[in-house]
Amino acid sequence: MKSGTTSSVRCLPSGCFPKDLDIFLPRATGEWFRGFYQNNLLIEASYFNKRLNTQCDTETLIESRDDSGLRGLAVLEHLDWDSRHFGLKVYRVSPVLMDTCLSAGERRDEFEAIHKAVLDAAQTCGARLLLRRLRSNRLEEIRTLEALGYRLADNVVIMTATPIANPVSLSAGITVRPLMTADISIARDLMTGSFSLSRFCQEPVLAERGESVYMEWLTNAFSDPLHPPIGRVVEFNGQFAGFTLWTRNANVDADVGCALASLDLFIIGKNWRGRGLGSALLLDTLQDMADAGAEKVEASTWINQSAAMATYQKVGFVVRENLLSFYLDLEMVA
């Protein structure tokens, strides 16, 4: 592809796909979850093709192309749950893909053109808030987002570990047991104040109902009695001190090529910290995951949660990447 080539950007009609999408996807990259797909462009392309076809009724596609074909692609997707919970129209910009052949200068130009088209499409849809989550090394795109008025909402550290089915040695007074439906109330109490660094609590128009996202998440996890969530509770001298909640998804396994467990919640009550309970709980949870057949575990926390980070790393988690969340309040740019 020649430097300086002029491209055109447009929104595609509903239900339409770029005519050369199958050619473009195997040479396009850029999303934060690529590490799941073994950094394999063909596997990632298969995932995106499936995702675009599955969600075509709830999203808008924006393409950038020149005479040689597609240079970039972005998707504007309506977030149904977020919109209902917060009472305003929330959209996500994902994926945003670029041809790997583009130079840094060409990528900057494409990001600017595509994101301006996304902004126009969002205003046409009546969106109030736009979310863009991306790797911290996407500097060209980050600069574009900031120039358009996006604000950084949170900085999440993504970590992975290999679960090992070794018995956990617990100190005196510490016990670990399965998480049960009867634990919901005390678990909710323990969670209060734990999410102040999340994007839901940091974004001004969402902050009032930000923490309730996680409270509702916990309640919903127990809503299906036929498929209860998996979790562990740590107690100190018989008192509930913390818990984990984790999930397995066979459909995700097929995409990533291994049995993956996701650690969705890891909470130690503020009155129980500094006693080694977090390490004991995580080690026990990793053993539980290994017993369930998990080959890899993913977890995340906010970058300023230094104590949590230290606990994760103590039991074997390693940092994979940083993930930034940006929001754009369209009332601020109208």
C-alpha positions in Angstrom: 0.0 0.0 0.0 1.4 3.3 -1.0 2.0 6.1 1.5 -0.3 9.1 1.0 -3.1 7.1 -0.7 -6.4 8.9 -0.3 -9.2 6.9 1.3 -12.9 7.4 1.6 -14.9 6.7 4.8 -18.6 5.8 5.0 -21.2 4.1 7.1 -22.6 1.0 5.5 -26.3 0.4 5.1 -27.9 -1.7 7.8 -27.1 -5.4 7.4 -24.4 -4.8 4.8 -20.8 -5.9 5.1 -17.7 -4.8 3.2 -17.4 -6.8 0.0 -13.8 -7.8 0.7 -14.2 -8.4 4.4 -12.8 -11.9 4.2 -9.6 -10.6 2.5 -9.2 -7.7 5.0 -9.7 -9.5 8.3 -6.7 -11.9 8.1 -4.4 -8.9 7.7 -6.2 -6.6 10.2 -5.4 -6.2 13.9 -5.6 -3.8 16.8 -8.1 -5.1 19.4 -7.1 -5.7 23.0 -8.4 -9.2 23.1 -6.1 -10.4 20.4 -3.9 -12.1 22.9 -6.7 -14.6 23.5 -6.4 -15.8 20.0 -2.7 -16.8 20.3 -1.7 -13.7 18.3 -2.9 -15.6 15.3 -4.4 -13.3 12.6 -6.4 -16.1 11.0 -7.9 -17.2 14.3 -8.7 -13.6 15.2 -10.2 -13.1 11.7 -12.5 -16.1 12.2 -13.7 -14.6 15.6 -14.4 -11.2 14.1 -16.3 -12.6 11.2 -18.5 -14.6 13.6 -19.0 -11.6 15.8 -19.9 -9.2 13.0 -22.5 -11.7 11.6 -24.0 -12.4 15.0 -24.5 -8.7 16.0 -25.3 -7.2 12.6 -28.8 -6.1 13.7 -27.5 -4.0 16.7 -24.5 -2.3 15.1 -23.3 0.2 12.5 -20.3 -0.6 10.4 -17.9 2.2 9.2 -15.4 1.4 6.6 -12.4 3.2 5.1 -11.1 2.1 1.7 -9.1 3.2 -1.3 -8.7 1.7 -4.7 -6.7 -1.3 -3.3 -9.5 -2.3 -0.8 -10.3 -1.9 2.9 -7.9 0.1 5.0 -9.9 0.2 8.2 -13.1 -0.9 9.8 -15.0 0.3 12.9 -18.2 -0.9 14.6 -20.6 1.2 16.6 -22.6 -1.2 18.8 -25.6 -0.3 21.1 -25.1 -1.6 24.6 -28.5 -2.7 25.7 -27.8 -3.5 29.3 -25.8 -0.3 30.0 -28.5 1.8 28.3 -31.3 0.3 30.4 -29.3 0.4 33.7 -28.2 4.0 33.4 -31.3 5.3 31.5 -29.4 6.8 28.6 -28.2 5.6 25.2 -24.7 4.0 25.5 -22.8 2.8 22.5 -19.5 0.9 22.3 -16.9 1.5 19.5 -15.5 -2.0 19.0 -13.8 -3.4 17.1 -11.6 -0.8 15.4 -9.4 -2.6 12.9 -6.5 -1.3 10.7 -4.6 -2.9 7.9 -1.3 -4.0 9.2 0.4 -2.7 6.1 -0.4 1.0 7.0 2.4 3.2 8.2 2.1 5.1 11.5 1.2 8.3 9.7 -1.5 6.5 7.7 -2.9 4.9 10.8 -3.3 8.3 12.4 -5.1 9.6 9.4 -7.4 6.6 9.3 -8.2 6.7 13.0 -9.1 10.4 12.7 -11.4 9.8 9.7 -13.0 6.7 11.1 -13.6 8.1 14.6 -15.1 11.3 13.1 -17.5 9.1 11.1 -18.3 7.1 14.2 -19.1 10.3 16.0 -21.5 11.4 13.2 -23.2 8.0 13.2 -23.6 8.1 17.0 -25.2 11.5 16.9 -27.6 10.2 14.2 -28.5 7.3 16.5 -29.2 9.7 19.4 -26.4 8.3 21.5 -25.5 10.1 24.8 -22.3 8.2 25.6 -19.6 6.4 23.6 -17.2 3.8 25.1 -13.9 2.9 23.6 -11.7 0.3 25.3 -8.2 -0.3 23.8 -4.7 -1.3 24.6 -2.5 1.3 26.2 0.0 1.0 23.3 -2.5 2.2 20.7 -0.9 5.7 20.9 -2.1 7.0 17.5 -5.7 6.1 18.3 -5.5 7.4 21.9 -4.4 10.8 20.6 -7.3 10.8 18.2 -9.8 10.0 20.9 -8.4 12.7 23.2 -8.5 15.3 20.4 -12.2 14.4 19.8 -13.0 15.0 23.5 -12.9 11.4 24.9 -11.9 11.2 28.6 -9.9 8.4 30.2 -12.3 6.6 32.7 -10.1 3.8 34.0 -6.9 1.8 33.5 -7.2 -1.9 33.9 -4.4 -4.4 34.2 -5.1 -7.7 32.5 -3.4 -10.7 34.1 -3.1 -14.4 33.4 -2.1 -17.5 35.4 -1.9 -21.2 35.1 -4.0 -23.0 37.7 -2.3 -25.9 39.5 -4.3 -28.5 41.4 -2.1 -28.5 44.5 -3.7 -28.7 48.0 -3.7 -25.3 49.7 -2.1 -25.0 53.1 -4.2 -22.7 55.3 -3.0 -20.8 58.3 -4.8 -21.1 61.7 -8.3 -19.6 61.7 -8.6 -19.5 57.9 -11.1 -21.7 56.1 -12.4 -21.7 52.5 -15.7 -23.1 51.2 -18.0 -22.8 48.2 -19.9 -19.6 47.6 -23.7 -20.2 48.1 -26.9 -18.4 47.4 -27.3 -17.6 51.1 -24.1 -15.6 50.9 -25.4 -12.9 48.5 -26.5 -10.4 51.2 -23.2 -10.4 53.1 -21.2 -10.5 49.8 -23.0 -7.3 48.7 -22.2 -5.6 51.9 -18.5 -6.6 51.6 -18.4 -5.2 48.0 -19.5 -1.7 49.0 -16.9 0.8 48.1 -14.7 -1.6 46.2 -15.3 -0.2 42.7 -14.5 3.5 43.0 -11.8 3.2 40.3 -14.0 1.5 37.7 -15.1 3.3 34.6 -18.8 3.1 35.8 -17.9 5.1 38.9 -15.3 7.4 37.3 -17.5 8.6 34.4 -19.6 11.5 35.8 -22.9 10.7 34.0 -22.7 7.1 35.2 -21.3 7.5 38.7 -24.6 7.7 40.6 -25.5 4.2 39.6 -21.9 2.9 39.0 -21.5 0.7 42.0 -24.9 -0.8 41.5 -23.6 -2.4 38.3 -21.6 -4.9 40.3 -24.3 -5.4 42.9 -26.8 -6.3 40.2 -24.1 -8.4 38.5 -23.7 -10.5 41.7 -27.5 -10.9 42.1 -28.0 -11.9 38.4 -25.2 -14.5 38.7 -27.5 -16.4 41.1 -30.7 -15.9 39.1 -30.6 -19.2 37.3 -30.9 -22.1 39.9 -30.0 -24.6 37.2 -26.7 -22.9 36.4 -25.4 -21.4 39.7 -22.1 -19.5 39.6 -18.8 -20.9 40.8 -17.1 -19.2 43.7 -15.2 -19.6 46.9 -15.6 -17.9 50.3 -12.8 -17.3 52.8 -13.7 -17.1 56.5 -11.5 -16.0 59.4 -12.5 -17.6 62.7 -15.9 -18.4 61.2 -16.6 -14.9 59.9 -17.2 -14.1 56.2 -14.1 -12.2 55.0 -14.1 -12.3 51.2 -15.1 -14.3 48.1 -14.3 -15.0 44.5 -16.7 -15.5 41.6 -15.5 -17.2 38.4 -16.9 -18.5 35.2 -16.1 -21.0 32.4 -17.5 -20.7 28.9 -17.0 -23.5 26.4 -17.7 -21.2 23.4 -14.8 -19.0 24.5 -12.6 -22.1 24.8 -13.3 -22.9 21.1 -12.1 -19.5 20.1 -9.0 -19.2 22.3 -7.8 -22.8 21.9 -7.7 -23.7 25.6 -9.9 -24.2 28.6 -10.2 -20.6 30.0 -11.5 -19.6 33.4 -12.4 -15.9 34.0 -12.0 -14.6 37.6 -14.9 -12.1 37.6 -14.8 -10.9 41.2 -12.2 -11.1 43.9 -13.2 -9.3 47.1 -11.6 -9.1 50.6 -13.5 -6.9 53.1 -11.5 -3.9 54.1 -11.6 -5.0 57.8 -10.0 -8.3 56.9 -7.0 -7.2 54.8 -3.4 -7.7 55.7 -3.9 -11.2 57.2 -3.0 -13.3 54.2 -6.7 -14.1 53.4 -6.4 -12.8 49.8 -3.6 -15.1 48.9 -5.3 -18.1 50.6 -8.5 -17.4 48.7 -6.9 -16.9 45.3 -4.8 -20.1 45.7 -7.9 -22.1 46.7 -9.8 -20.6 43.7 -7.0 -21.5 41.3 -7.1 -25.1 42.6 -10.9 -25.1 42.1 -10.4 -23.9 38.6 -7.8 -26.6 37.9 -10.1 -29.3 39.3 -12.8 -28.1 36.9 -10.4 -28.5 33.9 -9.2 -24.9 33.4 -5.9 -24.6 31.7 -5.5 -20.8 31.9 -7.0 -18.1 34.0 -7.7 -14.4 33.3 -8.1 -11.8 35.9 -8.1 -8.0 36.0 -7.8 -5.1 38.5 -7.3 -1.4 38.3 -3.8 -0.1 38.0 -3.9 1.9 41.3 -5.0 -1.2 43.3 -1.4 -1.9 44.4 -2.3 -4.3 47.2 -4.6 -6.4 45.0 -1.9 -6.4 42.3 0.7 -7.6 44.7 -1.6 -10.4 45.9 -2.3 -11.5 42.3 1.4 -11.6 41.5 2.3 -13.4 44.7 0.1 -16.4 43.7 1.5 -16.6 40.1 -0.5 -14.1 38.0 1.6 -12.2 35.4 0.6 -9.0 33.6 -0.5 -9.4 30.0 -1.4 -5.8 29.1 -3.0 -2.6 30.2 -6.5 -1.8 28.9 -7.8 1.8 28.9 -11.4 2.8 28.9 -12.4 6.2 27.3 -15.8 7.7 27.4 -17.2 10.5 25.2 -20.3 12.4 26.5 -21.9 13.6 23.3 -23.7 16.5 25.1 -20.2 17.9 25.7 -19.4 18.0 22.0 -22.8 18.9 20.6 
